[in-house]
């Protein structure tokens, strides 16, 4: 086995960013499917409010609208987390 240098998280992040646009650096996507849907219980008042907003946004169903809202929020939170992580790494190296 080759003797490999352990990379720090910052070095790994830099490597990924540098190779992000290079398709040859990436493996084929892996598809994963769930056998069962996950259910989420909501209080009646919250479900009623969500159903109203789903109709307001002309979503096919309240479930579709809730899924879209959750996906958007997760993307926002992940972007914020990555930004904070980069800021902390930059401060640590300066």
PyMOL commands that set and color helices and strands:
alter all, ss='L'
color gray80, all
select helices_A, chain A and resi 9-19+23-25+44-56+62-93
alter helices_A, ss='H'
color red, helices_A
deselect
rebuild
show_as cartoon
